[in-house]
Structure formats: C-alpha cells, structure tokens
Amino acid sequence: MTAPDLDGGLPERIGDGLPVVDPASAAETIGDGATVAVSGFGSVGDPKAVPRAIARAAEAGERNPSLTVVSGGSVGDPIDTTLVEAGGIYRRYPFVATDAARAAANDRSMAFADRGIAGLSDEVRFGRVADPDLAVVEAVAVGPDWLIPSTSVGQTPAYVRAAEELIVEVNAAQPLELARFHDVVVRDPPPDRGPIGLAGPGERIGGPAVSFAPEKLQAVVRTDERDDPYEFREPTAADRAIAANLTDFLERERDRDPVVGAAPTLQFGVGSLGNALMRALADSALADGRLRYFGEVIQDGLLDLLEAGDLEAASATSLALSEAGQDRLFADPEGYAENVVLRPSELSNAPALIDRFGVVAVNSAIELDLYGHVNSTHISGSRLVSGVGGSVDFNRNAHLTVVATPATAGGGEVSTVVPMVTHTDHTEHDIDAVVTEHGVADLRGLAPVERAEAIIECAAPEFRADLRAYLTQARTAGGHLPQDLETAFNWRS
C-alpha cells in the first residue's frame, strides 16, 4: 500500500489489521537499556501514553529502563518530567525544556548532550550520536507502511528510517486535517545528496506521510490527549520597547538592504519574547503581505499575522501554540494549511535554505558580552537552562543575525551585558546586531572595541558606567580584543 497523497481525501486514523495494543503492552516491548528515538519538537507532537506506561513500571519497581532518549527538539511532560522523575532516562539528546529534565541534567543523574538541530537527522541516521533500537512517534493516522505526524514533524522521518522497530501512538485529539500542513521529504545520503528543490518558504516538494518498512511496526496505541500548551506571558514594558526598536531597525533594513527589501523573511526563537516580537510586526510597515516566515516553530503571533493577511507564508517544523492558539488552528485547520507548511527539521533548519531565502534570524540570549559573544544555554556558565536548539543553525547561516534580549535579568538586578560571557554558544563572528529595550547596536564592520562601545549603549543605564570602566581598564593591557581577565571573572562577585 502506498502512502496517502490526500487527493482522495483524508485517510482513516488506523488502517485495517494493524497491531493495536494498550500502552502498557507497547511499553513492554521496549527493553531496558534501549535507545529510543521519539517524535516531538517545540514540546508538541511527542508520544504521551507509552512513556507514561514505562514510568509507571519503573516507579513500581518492575523494571529499570535506563533508556537513551533522542528527540527532535524539546518534548513535553510525559517524557521530560514523568519519565525523568521516574529515573527512566539514563542519557538524553538534544534538548531539554522542563524543570525536571534541567534538574536531572544539572545534577548529572541524566547524561545530557546538547546538540544543534540541522545535522541531527544525519547524526542519528548514521549512528554517530545514537543508534536507535526503536522509534516511538505520535501520529494522526497510520497505515501498514506509512504514518502522518501530528503537530510536529521534527526529526521523525529520519528516526523512523533509522530505527529497527516502530511504535505509533495515534492521537484522536489532534485533527486529522493536520495532514494538509505536512511536506515530508527524506533526502538522499551524502555523497550523492542533491540540492533541496525549494524556491520559496511556501512551496511544497513532498507529501503528508512518513513511509516505513511494514515489518518495523510493532504496535499501535490509541490516545486522545492534546499537547501541553505553551503559556505565553503578557508582554512586559521591556518586551514592547524591544519590539519597537527591532521593528524600526528592520524597517530601515528593508529600505537599505535589497535582500530584506525584496521579501522580508524572518525567524524568531520560541518563547514569550519571540511571540511578542511577532505580534508587534502586525503594526509595522513590514506587514504588507510580502512578509515571510522560515523557522522552527509556529507561535500564536504568527496566527495573528496570517489572519490579518500580513504574512505570505510560514514554514516551520512545529505548531508550538497556547491553548487558545490550538483552539484557533484546530477550529479551521484547512484555512491555515494554505499558508502554513510543516517540514522535517533537516529542511526547516537547513543552512542552504536559510541562506537561499535571505532569512533575518532573531533569537534571544541569557547574556552577551561587550564583543558580541552570546550565551543562550547556561546561567553562570554552569547551570543548564535549555539546549542551543536551532539558534546555532540560524545565527550562523542567516543573511542578518539579531540578538534581541532585555538588558537586565533577575528583576533588574543583573545586567545581561557583561564583560565576558560565562559560556559561549554563538561567537562574535555570527552576530550582526543587538537589540534591547534601550536601543540597537549594529555591529557589522566594527572592530572589537567599536563593538564594545556600541553594545554598552544598549546596556541598562545603571550598568553602563561599570562596563565603560571595564573597557577602559581592559584597553590598558592592549591587544586586538582587550580583556582584563581578573575583573571579568569577578564581575558578579
């Protein structure tokens, strides 16, 4: 049987004759110590019932799972809270986003390795990071040799291909019409890998389903549960000021940069600030119907732009929405599917496409230093907050890379602009501009000390004198990129 192409309408949720079992029975087929590849990206589209069943067995002392779990990106509570707290995960790739998973990574009871997103499909496909024994994925429909992903595509096509066995959770709470969003493509392996045939973010070159060898399918589990929704906070005064400064900067870039002017194509990091920045675009001159989005996640702010007709197309790999956002999209999925495309991560994060579409990347930071190095993952250089995710893909390959972040943290007690970052995720070479609530530092073409002087002007006013004093002291030591290491290391003491 061939995978559905939707020309004949939507398929049945579960094909005839498939091995439908309860979650506990499916969980029993996963051996202790197994390497499990799971669906999920942006904390949505991840399996729910089978991980909980494994956790219950672990808590009851019936088994010691000690699983290695590799996901497409962040996943929700069933894996990264319930299974983690049950002690069921020994090793974890490539991203964590829950308190339980952060705690386990920070106390090293769970071995966590942070990875970028673009190359992860290949790393698993060729066994360089993890060699999966089986894949557990969520779908809206499954047949004997195909499945249709739910609210995220992520790394699912590559993981299903790499795994020896497959368990599919078919979630009746996710609309079957999600099939219309998907553009599933599996690329040939190197060295015979050809170019990606996309000329624009809104184009489609694949189909709705992930194909697999029929003998892989071990179990199908029925579920009926929505994803954990995002909770976007109301924009703060700092968020609104950052949005205003960013919008002004992008409007100027549209007028002076022919790439941005031809078809502004944006990417935003996931979270409340990114969502607020998206929403702010609706009131800008950029919202003229030519605006495009090419990134990892669709958030509520993009739904606003789509409904207003301000967005030509939105390409991502995940629908990371609030409860209200889920309600809006699920009430009219066909209305959104015309302009929204969900692709595998190896396309949504592909360096070639980020470059081809002239993407303007806008991501946040925990801290940045005077020269433009960025820490987006570790507080005080040691305590993990989350993985680097796709920011490394977009910051490195975008036409224009912007770091948008509040100038302070900790209720205003801590400057996010520091002499030297305590952990480096993105180097100065990949950052073009910094935007805070206090202004914009355009770093392009500036020497290190010039960058430092520009970034200080974006710092919170109450910290600028200390930052200027540091720069003055550092310059006495000479050098191309002057540092006073003793002062830099004692900055927070």
TAQUI-V16553 format. One record per helix or strand of 2 or more residues. SS is the DSSP state (H for helix, E for strand). FROM is the first residue (numbers start at 1). TO is the last residue. If there is no record, write none. Layout:
BEGIN
SS & FROM & TO
SS & FROM & TO
END
This chain:
BEGIN
H & 23 & 28
E & 35 & 38
H & 49 & 59
E & 67 & 70
H & 77 & 85
E & 89 & 93
H & 99 & 106
E & 111 & 112
H & 120 & 125
E & 134 & 142
E & 146 & 149
H & 156 & 162
E & 165 & 171
H & 176 & 181
E & 182 & 184
E & 210 & 211
H & 214 & 216
E & 217 & 223
H & 237 & 256
H & 258 & 262
E & 265 & 268
H & 272 & 283
E & 291 & 294
E & 297 & 298
H & 300 & 307
E & 311 & 316
E & 318 & 319
H & 323 & 331
H & 333 & 337
E & 340 & 344
H & 345 & 348
H & 351 & 356
E & 359 & 363
E & 367 & 369
E & 374 & 375
E & 378 & 379
E & 383 & 384
H & 391 & 397
E & 400 & 404
E & 408 & 409
E & 414 & 415
E & 417 & 418
H & 428 & 430
E & 433 & 436
E & 439 & 442
H & 448 & 456
H & 461 & 475
H & 485 & 489
END
